[in-house]
Amino acid sequence: MKKVRITQIRSGIGRPQDQKDTLVALGLRKMHQSVEVDMDNPSKAGMVKKVAHLLKIEEI
């Protein structure tokens, strides 16, 4: 099982609503908040890819 730690490093302000919703769905509500995500699930992997420009991604 592949897990990654994602940290929000850029703000969702001024971004399209679907990107803001994706950040919330990933569990990111504040700047510099980190969550661990399983990348085995294709839907989670797609969400991370969609907002990758706002995140720092580290493999665990």
C-alpha positions in Angstrom: 0.0 0.0 0.0 1.5 3.3 -1.1 1.0 6.2 1.2 2.0 9.9 0.7 1.9 12.9 3.0 0.4 15.9 1.4 0.9 19.4 2.8 -1.0 22.5 1.5 1.7 25.1 0.7 -0.4 27.4 -1.5 -3.7 29.0 -0.8 -7.0 28.1 -2.4 -8.0 31.7 -2.6 -8.6 32.8 -6.2 -8.8 29.2 -7.4 -11.8 27.7 -9.2 -14.4 26.3 -6.9 -13.7 22.7 -7.9 -10.1 23.0 -6.7 -11.3 24.4 -3.4 -13.7 21.5 -3.0 -11.0 19.0 -3.8 -8.7 20.5 -1.1 -11.6 20.1 1.4 -12.3 16.5 0.2 -8.7 15.6 0.8 -9.0 16.9 4.4 -6.9 20.1 3.9 -8.6 23.1 5.5 -5.6 25.3 6.5 -2.3 26.3 5.0 0.6 24.1 6.1 -1.8 21.4 7.2 -0.6 17.8 6.4 -2.6 14.6 5.9 -1.7 11.1 4.9 -3.4 9.7 1.8 -3.5 6.1 0.4 -2.5 6.3 -3.3 -3.9 2.9 -4.1 -7.4 4.4 -4.5 -7.5 5.9 -8.1 -10.0 8.6 -7.0 -7.6 9.9 -4.3 -4.7 9.8 -6.7 -6.7 11.9 -9.2 -7.7 14.4 -6.6 -4.0 14.8 -5.5 -3.0 15.3 -9.2 -5.7 17.9 -9.8 -4.4 20.2 -7.1 -0.7 19.1 -7.1 0.4 22.7 -7.8 -1.0 23.7 -4.4 0.6 20.8 -2.5 3.9 19.4 -1.3 3.9 15.6 -1.8 6.2 13.3 0.2 6.3 9.5 0.0 6.1 7.7 3.4 
